[in-house]
Amino acid sequence: METKRYTNNKDITVLWTPSKCKHAGVCVKSLPQVYDPKAKPWIKPENATKEELIAQINACPSGALAYVIEDNSK
């Protein structure tokens, strides 16, 4: 199961596992400025805050989306 990573280069990385995705559209409806299926890359996490991304990812019905909080204290 391949997982793709999309980082906002600050504090969060969005993980997407295509094989789990049920294409419910919750992501696109919730944060259209981040998720655009017609764009390359289709996930642009820099277009939302960490808090907005976490809330939306937690609402993903299939579990295809996840996140990693980046430790930038190093």
PDB file of N, CA, C, O and CB in Angstrom:
ATOM      1  N   MET A   1       0.836  -1.168   0.000  1.00  0.00           N
ATOM      2  CA  MET A   1       0.000   0.000   0.000  1.00  0.00           C
ATOM      3  C   MET A   1       0.891   1.245   0.000  1.00  0.00           C
ATOM      4  O   MET A   1       1.561   1.536   0.991  1.00  0.00           O
ATOM      5  CB  MET A   1      -0.957  -0.010   1.213  1.00  0.00           C
ATOM      6  N   GLU A   2       0.894   1.953  -1.082  1.00  0.00           N
ATOM      7  CA  GLU A   2       1.731   3.149  -1.202  1.00  0.00           C
ATOM      8  C   GLU A   2       1.036   4.353  -0.577  1.00  0.00           C
ATOM      9  O   GLU A   2      -0.151   4.583  -0.813  1.00  0.00           O
ATOM     10  CB  GLU A   2       2.062   3.435  -2.680  1.00  0.00           C
ATOM     11  N   THR A   3       1.771   5.114   0.214  1.00  0.00           N
ATOM     12  CA  THR A   3       1.266   6.340   0.814  1.00  0.00           C
ATOM     13  C   THR A   3       2.075   7.505   0.264  1.00  0.00           C
ATOM     14  O   THR A   3       3.306   7.473   0.246  1.00  0.00           O
ATOM     15  CB  THR A   3       1.341   6.286   2.373  1.00  0.00           C
ATOM     16  N   LYS A   4       1.369   8.524  -0.181  1.00  0.00           N
ATOM     17  CA  LYS A   4       2.023   9.709  -0.725  1.00  0.00           C
ATOM     18  C   LYS A   4       2.059  10.791   0.345  1.00  0.00           C
ATOM     19  O   LYS A   4       1.157  10.890   1.177  1.00  0.00           O
ATOM     20  CB  LYS A   4       1.293  10.217  -2.001  1.00  0.00           C
ATOM     21  N   ARG A   5       3.109  11.598   0.311  1.00  0.00           N
ATOM     22  CA  ARG A   5       3.336  12.634   1.318  1.00  0.00           C
ATOM     23  C   ARG A   5       3.286  14.018   0.673  1.00  0.00           C
ATOM     24  O   ARG A   5       3.867  14.257  -0.386  1.00  0.00           O
ATOM     25  CB  ARG A   5       4.694  12.418   2.027  1.00  0.00           C
ATOM     26  N   TYR A   6       2.576  14.914   1.343  1.00  0.00           N
ATOM     27  CA  TYR A   6       2.476  16.299   0.886  1.00  0.00           C
ATOM     28  C   TYR A   6       2.760  17.192   2.087  1.00  0.00           C
ATOM     29  O   TYR A   6       2.003  17.180   3.057  1.00  0.00           O
ATOM     30  CB  TYR A   6       1.058  16.610   0.258  1.00  0.00           C
ATOM     31  N   THR A   7       3.830  17.958   2.035  1.00  0.00           N
ATOM     32  CA  THR A   7       4.200  18.789   3.170  1.00  0.00           C
ATOM     33  C   THR A   7       3.924  20.255   2.897  1.00  0.00           C
ATOM     34  O   THR A   7       3.958  20.710   1.754  1.00  0.00           O
ATOM     35  CB  THR A   7       5.662  18.592   3.512  1.00  0.00           C
ATOM     36  N   ASN A   8       3.647  20.991   3.975  1.00  0.00           N
ATOM     37  CA  ASN A   8       3.458  22.431   3.821  1.00  0.00           C
ATOM     38  C   ASN A   8       4.758  23.168   4.124  1.00  0.00           C
ATOM     39  O   ASN A   8       4.781  24.396   4.214  1.00  0.00           O
ATOM     40  CB  ASN A   8       2.327  22.933   4.741  1.00  0.00           C
ATOM     41  N   ASN A   9       5.850  22.399   4.283  1.00  0.00           N
ATOM     42  CA  ASN A   9       7.181  22.937   4.539  1.00  0.00           C
ATOM     43  C   ASN A   9       7.276  23.695   5.858  1.00  0.00           C
ATOM     44  O   ASN A   9       8.195  24.491   6.049  1.00  0.00           O
ATOM     45  CB  ASN A   9       7.584  23.843   3.414  1.00  0.00           C
ATOM     46  N   LYS A  10       6.344  23.457   6.761  1.00  0.00           N
ATOM     47  CA  LYS A  10       6.375  24.134   8.055  1.00  0.00           C
ATOM     48  C   LYS A  10       6.189  23.134   9.184  1.00  0.00           C
ATOM     49  O   LYS A  10       7.144  22.741   9.855  1.00  0.00           O
ATOM     50  CB  LYS A  10       5.293  25.218   8.124  1.00  0.00           C
ATOM     51  N   ASP A  11       4.942  22.732   9.378  1.00  0.00           N
ATOM     52  CA  ASP A  11       4.638  22.014  10.602  1.00  0.00           C
ATOM     53  C   ASP A  11       3.786  20.765  10.437  1.00  0.00           C
ATOM     54  O   ASP A  11       3.522  20.074  11.420  1.00  0.00           O
ATOM     55  CB  ASP A  11       3.967  22.917  11.521  1.00  0.00           C
ATOM     56  N   ILE A  12       3.352  20.460   9.224  1.00  0.00           N
ATOM     57  CA  ILE A  12       2.492  19.295   9.036  1.00  0.00           C
ATOM     58  C   ILE A  12       2.724  18.673   7.657  1.00  0.00           C
ATOM     59  O   ILE A  12       2.969  19.371   6.673  1.00  0.00           O
ATOM     60  CB  ILE A  12       1.009  19.686   9.205  1.00  0.00           C
ATOM     61  N   THR A  13       2.641  17.365   7.617  1.00  0.00           N
ATOM     62  CA  THR A  13       2.686  16.621   6.356  1.00  0.00           C
ATOM     63  C   THR A  13       1.396  15.829   6.244  1.00  0.00           C
ATOM     64  O   THR A  13       1.013  15.111   7.168  1.00  0.00           O
ATOM     65  CB  THR A  13       3.942  15.675   6.280  1.00  0.00           C
ATOM     66  N   VAL A  14       0.728  15.963   5.106  1.00  0.00           N
ATOM     67  CA  VAL A  14      -0.487  15.207   4.842  1.00  0.00           C
ATOM     68  C   VAL A  14      -0.090  13.909   4.151  1.00  0.00           C
ATOM     69  O   VAL A  14       0.685  13.911   3.194  1.00  0.00           O
ATOM     70  CB  VAL A  14      -1.496  16.030   3.971  1.00  0.00           C
ATOM     71  N   LEU A  15      -0.629  12.806   4.645  1.00  0.00           N
ATOM     72  CA  LEU A  15      -0.390  11.488   4.064  1.00  0.00           C
ATOM     73  C   LEU A  15      -1.663  11.027   3.377  1.00  0.00           C
ATOM     74  O   LEU A  15      -2.756  11.142   3.932  1.00  0.00           O
ATOM     75  CB  LEU A  15       0.062  10.463   5.147  1.00  0.00           C
ATOM     76  N   TRP A  16      -1.516  10.504   2.164  1.00  0.00           N
ATOM     77  CA  TRP A  16      -2.672  10.012   1.423  1.00  0.00           C
ATOM     78  C   TRP A  16      -2.368   8.617   0.906  1.00  0.00           C
ATOM     79  O   TRP A  16      -1.366   8.400   0.224  1.00  0.00           O
ATOM     80  CB  TRP A  16      -3.040  10.966   0.254  1.00  0.00           C
ATOM     81  N   THR A  17      -3.239   7.675   1.236  1.00  0.00           N
ATOM     82  CA  THR A  17      -3.111   6.300   0.758  1.00  0.00           C
ATOM     83  C   THR A  17      -4.218   6.061  -0.270  1.00  0.00           C
ATOM     84  O   THR A  17      -5.361   5.798   0.104  1.00  0.00           O
ATOM     85  CB  THR A  17      -3.198   5.264   1.947  1.00  0.00           C
ATOM     86  N   PRO A  18      -3.888   6.150  -1.568  1.00  0.00           N
ATOM     87  CA  PRO A  18      -4.901   6.054  -2.621  1.00  0.00           C
ATOM     88  C   PRO A  18      -5.748   4.783  -2.558  1.00  0.00           C
ATOM     89  O   PRO A  18      -6.943   4.820  -2.850  1.00  0.00           O
ATOM     90  CB  PRO A  18      -4.235   6.130  -3.955  1.00  0.00           C
ATOM     91  N   SER A  19      -5.144   3.676  -2.183  1.00  0.00           N
ATOM     92  CA  SER A  19      -5.900   2.414  -2.172  1.00  0.00           C
ATOM     93  C   SER A  19      -7.003   2.388  -1.114  1.00  0.00           C
ATOM     94  O   SER A  19      -7.921   1.573  -1.210  1.00  0.00           O
ATOM     95  CB  SER A  19      -4.956   1.252  -1.940  1.00  0.00           C
ATOM     96  N   LYS A  20      -6.933   3.252  -0.118  1.00  0.00           N
ATOM     97  CA  LYS A  20      -7.974   3.343   0.912  1.00  0.00           C
ATOM     98  C   LYS A  20      -9.061   4.350   0.554  1.00  0.00           C
ATOM     99  O   LYS A  20     -10.147   4.323   1.132  1.00  0.00           O
ATOM    100  CB  LYS A  20      -7.354   3.719   2.244  1.00  0.00           C
ATOM    101  N   CYS A  21      -8.776   5.229  -0.387  1.00  0.00           N
ATOM    102  CA  CYS A  21      -9.663   6.349  -0.701  1.00  0.00           C
ATOM    103  C   CYS A  21     -10.979   5.860  -1.310  1.00  0.00           C
ATOM    104  O   CYS A  21     -10.987   5.092  -2.272  1.00  0.00           O
ATOM    105  CB  CYS A  21      -8.969   7.323  -1.661  1.00  0.00           C
ATOM    106  N   LYS A  22     -12.082   6.321  -0.733  1.00  0.00           N
ATOM    107  CA  LYS A  22     -13.420   5.968  -1.234  1.00  0.00           C
ATOM    108  C   LYS A  22     -14.019   7.098  -2.067  1.00  0.00           C
ATOM    109  O   LYS A  22     -15.164   7.006  -2.509  1.00  0.00           O
ATOM    110  CB  LYS A  22     -14.358   5.632  -0.064  1.00  0.00           C
ATOM    111  N   HIS A  23     -13.252   8.154  -2.281  1.00  0.00           N
ATOM    112  CA  HIS A  23     -13.670   9.290  -3.106  1.00  0.00           C
ATOM    113  C   HIS A  23     -15.012   9.867  -2.663  1.00  0.00           C
ATOM    114  O   HIS A  23     -15.872  10.180  -3.486  1.00  0.00           O
ATOM    115  CB  HIS A  23     -13.753   8.871  -4.562  1.00  0.00           C
ATOM    116  N   ALA A  24     -15.172  10.001  -1.354  1.00  0.00           N
ATOM    117  CA  ALA A  24     -16.402  10.566  -0.803  1.00  0.00           C
ATOM    118  C   ALA A  24     -16.496  12.071  -1.059  1.00  0.00           C
ATOM    119  O   ALA A  24     -17.587  12.639  -1.026  1.00  0.00           O
ATOM    120  CB  ALA A  24     -16.482  10.288   0.697  1.00  0.00           C
ATOM    121  N   GLY A  25     -15.369  12.708  -1.310  1.00  0.00           N
ATOM    122  CA  GLY A  25     -15.362  14.128  -1.615  1.00  0.00           C
ATOM    123  C   GLY A  25     -15.378  15.026  -0.393  1.00  0.00           C
ATOM    124  O   GLY A  25     -15.468  16.246  -0.533  1.00  0.00           O
ATOM    125  N   VAL A  26     -15.293  14.458   0.801  1.00  0.00           N
ATOM    126  CA  VAL A  26     -15.300  15.257   2.022  1.00  0.00           C
ATOM    127  C   VAL A  26     -14.131  16.235   2.023  1.00  0.00           C
ATOM    128  O   VAL A  26     -14.293  17.388   2.425  1.00  0.00           O
ATOM    129  CB  VAL A  26     -15.241  14.351   3.263  1.00  0.00           C
ATOM    130  N   CYS A  27     -12.970  15.796   1.584  1.00  0.00           N
ATOM    131  CA  CYS A  27     -11.790  16.653   1.568  1.00  0.00           C
ATOM    132  C   CYS A  27     -11.986  17.843   0.633  1.00  0.00           C
ATOM    133  O   CYS A  27     -11.709  18.982   1.008  1.00  0.00           O
ATOM    134  CB  CYS A  27     -10.557  15.851   1.148  1.00  0.00           C
ATOM    135  N   VAL A  28     -12.456  17.585  -0.564  1.00  0.00           N
ATOM    136  CA  VAL A  28     -12.633  18.644  -1.559  1.00  0.00           C
ATOM    137  C   VAL A  28     -13.703  19.635  -1.106  1.00  0.00           C
ATOM    138  O   VAL A  28     -13.544  20.843  -1.281  1.00  0.00           O
ATOM    139  CB  VAL A  28     -13.009  18.041  -2.927  1.00  0.00           C
ATOM    140  N   LYS A  29     -14.786  19.133  -0.528  1.00  0.00           N
ATOM    141  CA  LYS A  29     -15.857  20.021  -0.065  1.00  0.00           C
ATOM    142  C   LYS A  29     -15.417  20.841   1.137  1.00  0.00           C
ATOM    143  O   LYS A  29     -15.809  22.000   1.271  1.00  0.00           O
ATOM    144  CB  LYS A  29     -17.105  19.213   0.287  1.00  0.00           C
ATOM    145  N   SER A  30     -14.615  20.259   2.008  1.00  0.00           N
ATOM    146  CA  SER A  30     -14.194  20.948   3.231  1.00  0.00           C
ATOM    147  C   SER A  30     -13.112  21.993   2.976  1.00  0.00           C
ATOM    148  O   SER A  30     -13.184  23.106   3.496  1.00  0.00           O
ATOM    149  CB  SER A  30     -13.693  19.941   4.243  1.00  0.00           C
ATOM    150  N   LEU A  31     -12.115  21.637   2.179  1.00  0.00           N
ATOM    151  CA  LEU A  31     -10.980  22.535   1.914  1.00  0.00           C
ATOM    152  C   LEU A  31     -10.635  22.536   0.423  1.00  0.00           C
ATOM    153  O   LEU A  31      -9.608  21.988   0.023  1.00  0.00           O
ATOM    154  CB  LEU A  31      -9.742  22.112   2.750  1.00  0.00           C
ATOM    155  N   PRO A  32     -11.487  23.147  -0.395  1.00  0.00           N
ATOM    156  CA  PRO A  32     -11.214  23.142  -1.843  1.00  0.00           C
ATOM    157  C   PRO A  32      -9.923  23.849  -2.224  1.00  0.00           C
ATOM    158  O   PRO A  32      -9.365  23.577  -3.287  1.00  0.00           O
ATOM    159  CB  PRO A  32     -12.355  23.786  -2.577  1.00  0.00           C
ATOM    160  N   GLN A  33      -9.436  24.753  -1.376  1.00  0.00           N
ATOM    161  CA  GLN A  33      -8.178  25.431  -1.671  1.00  0.00           C
ATOM    162  C   GLN A  33      -6.975  24.511  -1.464  1.00  0.00           C
ATOM    163  O   GLN A  33      -5.871  24.817  -1.914  1.00  0.00           O
ATOM    164  CB  GLN A  33      -8.037  26.673  -0.801  1.00  0.00           C
ATOM    165  N   VAL A  34      -7.190  23.388  -0.784  1.00  0.00           N
ATOM    166  CA  VAL A  34      -6.122  22.407  -0.533  1.00  0.00           C
ATOM    167  C   VAL A  34      -6.233  21.216  -1.479  1.00  0.00           C
ATOM    168  O   VAL A  34      -5.236  20.773  -2.049  1.00  0.00           O
ATOM    169  CB  VAL A  34      -6.170  21.921   0.926  1.00  0.00           C
ATOM    170  N   TYR A  35      -7.440  20.706  -1.641  1.00  0.00           N
ATOM    171  CA  TYR A  35      -7.658  19.477  -2.414  1.00  0.00           C
ATOM    172  C   TYR A  35      -8.301  19.805  -3.754  1.00  0.00           C
ATOM    173  O   TYR A  35      -9.451  20.240  -3.811  1.00  0.00           O
ATOM    174  CB  TYR A  35      -8.539  18.482  -1.627  1.00  0.00           C
ATOM    175  N   ASP A  36      -7.561  19.594  -4.817  1.00  0.00           N
ATOM    176  CA  ASP A  36      -8.059  19.853  -6.169  1.00  0.00           C
ATOM    177  C   ASP A  36      -7.682  18.663  -7.043  1.00  0.00           C
ATOM    178  O   ASP A  36      -6.548  18.572  -7.513  1.00  0.00           O
ATOM    179  CB  ASP A  36      -7.476  21.195  -6.754  1.00  0.00           C
ATOM    180  N   PRO A  37      -8.632  17.745  -7.264  1.00  0.00           N
ATOM    181  CA  PRO A  37      -8.328  16.526  -8.025  1.00  0.00           C
ATOM    182  C   PRO A  37      -7.809  16.773  -9.443  1.00  0.00           C
ATOM    183  O   PRO A  37      -7.207  15.882 -10.042  1.00  0.00           O
ATOM    184  CB  PRO A  37      -9.553  15.678  -8.103  1.00  0.00           C
ATOM    185  N   LYS A  38      -8.032  17.953  -9.977  1.00  0.00           N
ATOM    186  CA  LYS A  38      -7.580  18.250 -11.343  1.00  0.00           C
ATOM    187  C   LYS A  38      -6.178  18.847 -11.383  1.00  0.00           C
ATOM    188  O   LYS A  38      -5.592  18.977 -12.458  1.00  0.00           O
ATOM    189  CB  LYS A  38      -8.550  19.202 -12.011  1.00  0.00           C
ATOM    190  N   ALA A  39      -5.635  19.211 -10.224  1.00  0.00           N
ATOM    191  CA  ALA A  39      -4.321  19.866 -10.166  1.00  0.00           C
ATOM    192  C   ALA A  39      -3.224  18.832  -9.914  1.00  0.00           C
ATOM    193  O   ALA A  39      -3.492  17.712  -9.480  1.00  0.00           O
ATOM    194  CB  ALA A  39      -4.298  20.952  -9.059  1.00  0.00           C
ATOM    195  N   LYS A  40      -2.009  19.226 -10.191  1.00  0.00           N
ATOM    196  CA  LYS A  40      -0.816  18.423  -9.900  1.00  0.00           C
ATOM    197  C   LYS A  40       0.149  19.283  -9.113  1.00  0.00           C
ATOM    198  O   LYS A  40       0.596  20.291  -9.661  1.00  0.00           O
ATOM    199  CB  LYS A  40      -0.145  17.885 -11.210  1.00  0.00           C
ATOM    200  N   PRO A  41       0.506  18.980  -7.893  1.00  0.00           N
ATOM    201  CA  PRO A  41      -0.078  17.929  -7.073  1.00  0.00           C
ATOM    202  C   PRO A  41      -1.501  18.299  -6.651  1.00  0.00           C
ATOM    203  O   PRO A  41      -1.864  19.474  -6.598  1.00  0.00           O
ATOM    204  CB  PRO A  41       0.796  17.668  -5.836  1.00  0.00           C
ATOM    205  N   TRP A  42      -2.279  17.291  -6.359  1.00  0.00           N
ATOM    206  CA  TRP A  42      -3.691  17.550  -6.062  1.00  0.00           C
ATOM    207  C   TRP A  42      -3.920  17.976  -4.618  1.00  0.00           C
ATOM    208  O   TRP A  42      -4.987  18.495  -4.290  1.00  0.00           O
ATOM    209  CB  TRP A  42      -4.515  16.319  -6.358  1.00  0.00           C
ATOM    210  N   ILE A  43      -2.922  17.761  -3.740  1.00  0.00           N
ATOM    211  CA  ILE A  43      -3.012  18.213  -2.353  1.00  0.00           C
ATOM    212  C   ILE A  43      -1.969  19.302  -2.139  1.00  0.00           C
ATOM    213  O   ILE A  43      -0.776  19.087  -2.351  1.00  0.00           O
ATOM    214  CB  ILE A  43      -2.804  17.028  -1.350  1.00  0.00           C
ATOM    215  N   LYS A  44      -2.436  20.476  -1.715  1.00  0.00           N
ATOM    216  CA  LYS A  44      -1.549  21.612  -1.443  1.00  0.00           C
ATOM    217  C   LYS A  44      -1.775  22.069  -0.002  1.00  0.00           C
ATOM    218  O   LYS A  44      -2.527  23.013   0.241  1.00  0.00           O
ATOM    219  CB  LYS A  44      -1.803  22.790  -2.454  1.00  0.00           C
ATOM    220  N   PRO A  45      -1.123  21.397   0.955  1.00  0.00           N
ATOM    221  CA  PRO A  45      -1.368  21.704   2.363  1.00  0.00           C
ATOM    222  C   PRO A  45      -0.947  23.107   2.789  1.00  0.00           C
ATOM    223  O   PRO A  45      -1.375  23.588   3.838  1.00  0.00           O
ATOM    224  CB  PRO A  45      -0.661  20.714   3.209  1.00  0.00           C
ATOM    225  N   GLU A  46      -0.127  23.755   1.999  1.00  0.00           N
ATOM    226  CA  GLU A  46       0.288  25.116   2.329  1.00  0.00           C
ATOM    227  C   GLU A  46      -0.861  26.115   2.229  1.00  0.00           C
ATOM    228  O   GLU A  46      -0.727  27.259   2.665  1.00  0.00           O
ATOM    229  CB  GLU A  46       1.415  25.545   1.417  1.00  0.00           C
ATOM    230  N   ASN A  47      -1.995  25.690   1.656  1.00  0.00           N
ATOM    231  CA  ASN A  47      -3.141  26.569   1.483  1.00  0.00           C
ATOM    232  C   ASN A  47      -4.128  26.544   2.652  1.00  0.00           C
ATOM    233  O   ASN A  47      -5.230  27.080   2.541  1.00  0.00           O
ATOM    234  CB  ASN A  47      -3.855  26.202   0.230  1.00  0.00           C
ATOM    235  N   ALA A  48      -3.738  25.925   3.770  1.00  0.00           N
ATOM    236  CA  ALA A  48      -4.593  25.902   4.962  1.00  0.00           C
ATOM    237  C   ALA A  48      -3.705  25.882   6.197  1.00  0.00           C
ATOM    238  O   ALA A  48      -2.507  25.609   6.124  1.00  0.00           O
ATOM    239  CB  ALA A  48      -5.556  24.667   4.949  1.00  0.00           C
ATOM    240  N   THR A  49      -4.316  26.176   7.317  1.00  0.00           N
ATOM    241  CA  THR A  49      -3.565  26.115   8.569  1.00  0.00           C
ATOM    242  C   THR A  49      -3.453  24.663   9.032  1.00  0.00           C
ATOM    243  O   THR A  49      -4.192  23.785   8.586  1.00  0.00           O
ATOM    244  CB  THR A  49      -4.241  26.986   9.662  1.00  0.00           C
ATOM    245  N   LYS A  50      -2.529  24.449   9.918  1.00  0.00           N
ATOM    246  CA  LYS A  50      -2.369  23.112  10.501  1.00  0.00           C
ATOM    247  C   LYS A  50      -3.680  22.670  11.149  1.00  0.00           C
ATOM    248  O   LYS A  50      -4.084  21.518  10.989  1.00  0.00           O
ATOM    249  CB  LYS A  50      -1.215  23.099  11.545  1.00  0.00           C
ATOM    250  N   GLU A  51      -4.334  23.548  11.861  1.00  0.00           N
ATOM    251  CA  GLU A  51      -5.574  23.217  12.547  1.00  0.00           C
ATOM    252  C   GLU A  51      -6.691  22.851  11.569  1.00  0.00           C
ATOM    253  O   GLU A  51      -7.449  21.911  11.805  1.00  0.00           O
ATOM    254  CB  GLU A  51      -6.009  24.381  13.417  1.00  0.00           C
ATOM    255  N   GLU A  52      -6.787  23.604  10.466  1.00  0.00           N
ATOM    256  CA  GLU A  52      -7.801  23.300   9.438  1.00  0.00           C
ATOM    257  C   GLU A  52      -7.542  21.930   8.825  1.00  0.00           C
ATOM    258  O   GLU A  52      -8.473  21.151   8.619  1.00  0.00           O
ATOM    259  CB  GLU A  52      -7.805  24.385   8.329  1.00  0.00           C
ATOM    260  N   LEU A  53      -6.283  21.637   8.536  1.00  0.00           N
ATOM    261  CA  LEU A  53      -5.929  20.340   7.949  1.00  0.00           C
ATOM    262  C   LEU A  53      -6.243  19.199   8.902  1.00  0.00           C
ATOM    263  O   LEU A  53      -6.806  18.186   8.487  1.00  0.00           O
ATOM    264  CB  LEU A  53      -4.448  20.310   7.573  1.00  0.00           C
ATOM    265  N   ILE A  54      -5.887  19.347  10.171  1.00  0.00           N
ATOM    266  CA  ILE A  54      -6.145  18.287  11.143  1.00  0.00           C
ATOM    267  C   ILE A  54      -7.645  18.018  11.260  1.00  0.00           C
ATOM    268  O   ILE A  54      -8.065  16.861  11.263  1.00  0.00           O
ATOM    269  CB  ILE A  54      -5.562  18.663  12.517  1.00  0.00           C
ATOM    270  N   ALA A  55      -8.444  19.060  11.354  1.00  0.00           N
ATOM    271  CA  ALA A  55      -9.894  18.887  11.465  1.00  0.00           C
ATOM    272  C   ALA A  55     -10.456  18.175  10.240  1.00  0.00           C
ATOM    273  O   ALA A  55     -11.288  17.277  10.375  1.00  0.00           O
ATOM    274  CB  ALA A  55     -10.582  20.245  11.644  1.00  0.00           C
ATOM    275  N   GLN A  56     -10.015  18.563   9.054  1.00  0.00           N
ATOM    276  CA  GLN A  56     -10.523  17.945   7.836  1.00  0.00           C
ATOM    277  C   GLN A  56     -10.057  16.500   7.730  1.00  0.00           C
ATOM    278  O   GLN A  56     -10.854  15.627   7.385  1.00  0.00           O
ATOM    279  CB  GLN A  56     -10.077  18.736   6.606  1.00  0.00           C
ATOM    280  N   ILE A  57      -8.800  16.228   8.014  1.00  0.00           N
ATOM    281  CA  ILE A  57      -8.263  14.871   7.915  1.00  0.00           C
ATOM    282  C   ILE A  57      -8.968  13.952   8.901  1.00  0.00           C
ATOM    283  O   ILE A  57      -9.246  12.796   8.580  1.00  0.00           O
ATOM    284  CB  ILE A  57      -6.745  14.865   8.172  1.00  0.00           C
ATOM    285  N   ASN A  58      -9.259  14.451  10.092  1.00  0.00           N
ATOM    286  CA  ASN A  58      -9.980  13.645  11.078  1.00  0.00           C
ATOM    287  C   ASN A  58     -11.397  13.308  10.629  1.00  0.00           C
ATOM    288  O   ASN A  58     -12.000  12.366  11.144  1.00  0.00           O
ATOM    289  CB  ASN A  58     -10.027  14.371  12.405  1.00  0.00           C
ATOM    290  N   ALA A  59     -11.941  14.073   9.668  1.00  0.00           N
ATOM    291  CA  ALA A  59     -13.281  13.818   9.143  1.00  0.00           C
ATOM    292  C   ALA A  59     -13.288  12.890   7.938  1.00  0.00           C
ATOM    293  O   ALA A  59     -14.358  12.561   7.426  1.00  0.00           O
ATOM    294  CB  ALA A  59     -13.934  15.114   8.773  1.00  0.00           C
ATOM    295  N   CYS A  60     -12.114  12.461   7.472  1.00  0.00           N
ATOM    296  CA  CYS A  60     -12.036  11.581   6.288  1.00  0.00           C
ATOM    297  C   CYS A  60     -12.712  10.249   6.609  1.00  0.00           C
ATOM    298  O   CYS A  60     -12.266   9.536   7.509  1.00  0.00           O
ATOM    299  CB  CYS A  60     -10.543  11.351   5.850  1.00  0.00           C
ATOM    300  N   PRO A  61     -13.783   9.899   5.886  1.00  0.00           N
ATOM    301  CA  PRO A  61     -14.537   8.690   6.230  1.00  0.00           C
ATOM    302  C   PRO A  61     -13.816   7.375   5.922  1.00  0.00           C
ATOM    303  O   PRO A  61     -14.145   6.347   6.513  1.00  0.00           O
ATOM    304  CB  PRO A  61     -15.836   8.704   5.507  1.00  0.00           C
ATOM    305  N   SER A  62     -12.854   7.388   5.025  1.00  0.00           N
ATOM    306  CA  SER A  62     -12.192   6.136   4.625  1.00  0.00           C
ATOM    307  C   SER A  62     -10.879   5.875   5.353  1.00  0.00           C
ATOM    308  O   SER A  62     -10.363   4.757   5.331  1.00  0.00           O
ATOM    309  CB  SER A  62     -11.935   6.153   3.148  1.00  0.00           C
ATOM    310  N   GLY A  63     -10.341   6.904   5.995  1.00  0.00           N
ATOM    311  CA  GLY A  63      -9.032   6.766   6.624  1.00  0.00           C
ATOM    312  C   GLY A  63      -7.886   6.862   5.641  1.00  0.00           C
ATOM    313  O   GLY A  63      -6.750   6.528   5.976  1.00  0.00           O
ATOM    314  N   ALA A  64      -8.170   7.314   4.429  1.00  0.00           N
ATOM    315  CA  ALA A  64      -7.127   7.442   3.407  1.00  0.00           C
ATOM    316  C   ALA A  64      -6.186   8.605   3.694  1.00  0.00           C
ATOM    317  O   ALA A  64      -5.048   8.617   3.225  1.00  0.00           O
ATOM    318  CB  ALA A  64      -7.756   7.620   2.034  1.00  0.00           C
ATOM    319  N   LEU A  65      -6.657   9.577   4.462  1.00  0.00           N
ATOM    320  CA  LEU A  65      -5.843  10.729   4.821  1.00  0.00           C
ATOM    321  C   LEU A  65      -5.376  10.607   6.264  1.00  0.00           C
ATOM    322  O   LEU A  65      -6.118  10.167   7.143  1.00  0.00           O
ATOM    323  CB  LEU A  65      -6.627  12.037   4.616  1.00  0.00           C
ATOM    324  N   ALA A  66      -4.151  11.001   6.481  1.00  0.00           N
ATOM    325  CA  ALA A  66      -3.575  11.048   7.819  1.00  0.00           C
ATOM    326  C   ALA A  66      -2.599  12.207   7.828  1.00  0.00           C
ATOM    327  O   ALA A  66      -2.407  12.875   6.812  1.00  0.00           O
ATOM    328  CB  ALA A  66      -2.871   9.690   8.212  1.00  0.00           C
ATOM    329  N   TYR A  67      -1.988  12.445   8.969  1.00  0.00           N
ATOM    330  CA  TYR A  67      -1.027  13.551   9.036  1.00  0.00           C
ATOM    331  C   TYR A  67       0.083  13.222  10.017  1.00  0.00           C
ATOM    332  O   TYR A  67      -0.062  12.382  10.906  1.00  0.00           O
ATOM    333  CB  TYR A  67      -1.726  14.863   9.444  1.00  0.00           C
ATOM    334  N   VAL A  68       1.199  13.915   9.823  1.00  0.00           N
ATOM    335  CA  VAL A  68       2.335  13.864  10.716  1.00  0.00           C
ATOM    336  C   VAL A  68       2.657  15.298  11.092  1.00  0.00           C
ATOM    337  O   VAL A  68       2.818  16.156  10.224  1.00  0.00           O
ATOM    338  CB  VAL A  68       3.563  13.141  10.061  1.00  0.00           C
ATOM    339  N   ILE A  69       2.751  15.557  12.397  1.00  0.00           N
ATOM    340  CA  ILE A  69       3.163  16.870  12.851  1.00  0.00           C
ATOM    341  C   ILE A  69       4.694  16.881  12.826  1.00  0.00           C
ATOM    342  O   ILE A  69       5.346  16.031  13.432  1.00  0.00           O
ATOM    343  CB  ILE A  69       2.593  17.199  14.290  1.00  0.00           C
ATOM    344  N   GLU A  70       5.242  17.850  12.119  1.00  0.00           N
ATOM    345  CA  GLU A  70       6.690  17.932  11.972  1.00  0.00           C
ATOM    346  C   GLU A  70       7.316  18.603  13.194  1.00  0.00           C
ATOM    347  O   GLU A  70       6.784  19.579  13.724  1.00  0.00           O
ATOM    348  CB  GLU A  70       7.058  18.701  10.691  1.00  0.00           C
ATOM    349  N   ASP A  71       8.429  18.073  13.620  1.00  0.00           N
ATOM    350  CA  ASP A  71       9.176  18.636  14.742  1.00  0.00           C
ATOM    351  C   ASP A  71      10.246  19.553  14.184  1.00  0.00           C
ATOM    352  O   ASP A  71      11.286  19.094  13.711  1.00  0.00           O
ATOM    353  CB  ASP A  71       9.804  17.516  15.634  1.00  0.00           C
ATOM    354  N   ASN A  72       9.992  20.824  14.239  1.00  0.00           N
ATOM    355  CA  ASN A  72      10.934  21.809  13.691  1.00  0.00           C
ATOM    356  C   ASN A  72      11.807  22.426  14.763  1.00  0.00           C
ATOM    357  O   ASN A  72      12.401  23.483  14.546  1.00  0.00           O
ATOM    358  CB  ASN A  72      10.184  22.903  12.963  1.00  0.00           C
ATOM    359  N   SER A  73      11.895  21.785  15.912  1.00  0.00           N
ATOM    360  CA  SER A  73      12.696  22.332  16.999  1.00  0.00           C
ATOM    361  C   SER A  73      14.176  21.997  16.844  1.00  0.00           C
ATOM    362  O   SER A  73      14.998  22.461  17.634  1.00  0.00           O
ATOM    363  CB  SER A  73      12.187  21.815  18.328  1.00  0.00           C
ATOM    364  N   LYS A  74      14.523  21.204  15.845  1.00  0.00           N
ATOM    365  CA  LYS A  74      15.910  20.796  15.646  1.00  0.00           C
ATOM    366  C   LYS A  74      16.682  21.826  14.865  1.00  0.00           C
ATOM    367  O   LYS A  74      17.871  21.641  14.606  1.00  0.00           O
ATOM    368  CB  LYS A  74      15.975  19.465  14.939  1.00  0.00           C
TER     369      LYS A  74
END
